[in-house]
Amino acid sequence: MDGETLLKTAADCADELPGADLEHPFGADWDVFKVRGKVFMLMTEVPGRPVVILKSDPGEALALREQYENITPGYHMNKKHWITLESGDAIEEQLVKELVTESYRLVVDGLPKSRQPVDPHTYGRGS
């Protein structure tokens, strides 16, 4: 998957998530996706390389970084809880969608129940 496709796939997926909003608090170069005011995805270019930055469970983040050379610790974020996704042959559309949805679920799970737009334990799991 090339960089442009990576960004479009991630943005299209985020746009479909209930309660997701796109903001630009850090300027036009940063697309920041939030749910109920909390960030779940950032997109930008790091010296010419399009990247998607996502929240991830620490254990899962470690496994993903070991499995994919194009997944690294979160750029300018807590390295334990965030990952950076770059384009590459091993990065497929389904993986991007799963990682975006999981990031969203993790953030929604941290919200008070009354502010959760979906049940984070069941949303997007095909149950």
Buried (B, 14 or more C-beta within 10 A) or exposed (E): BEBEBBBBBBBEBBEEBEBBEEEEEEEEEBBBBBBBEBBBBBBBEEEEEBBBBBBBBEEEBBEBBEEBEBBBBBBEBEBEBBBBBBBBEEBEBEBBBEBBBBBBBBBBEBBEEEEBBBEBEEBBEEE
